[in-house]
Amino acid sequence: MRALFITLVAFAAAACGGGPGKPDGGSDAGDRPPCVQGVATTHLELINACTDALKIEKNPTLPLRLPDGGLPPLP
């Protein structure tokens, strides 16, 4: 359930924010639909809702990863 919530928040944040290389956080006109103001009642409104959420970039250390990015075989 928590993963679903985090995914929905990430999609909502991406709906209105700029992509990489856009330091002001804005988006080009026409590349995304405008964000939805107010209470979201449908799936599309929810994923396109405006937000002022803080973006968090995570770079986890995964010690079991092999050099090619795969995982070791199960014991």
CORZIFEN-V637470 format. One record per pair of residues at least 24 apart in sequence whose ideal C-beta (glycine too) atoms are under 8 Angstrom apart, sorted by the first residue. I is the first residue (numbers start at 1). J is the second residue. Records with the same first field share a line. If there is no record, write none. Layout:
# CORZIFEN-V637470
I: J, J
This chain:
# CORZIFEN-V637470
8: 46, 47
9: 51, 53
11: 47
12: 46, 47, 48, 49, 51, 53
13: 51, 53, 55
15: 47, 48, 49, 50, 51
16: 48, 50, 51
17: 55
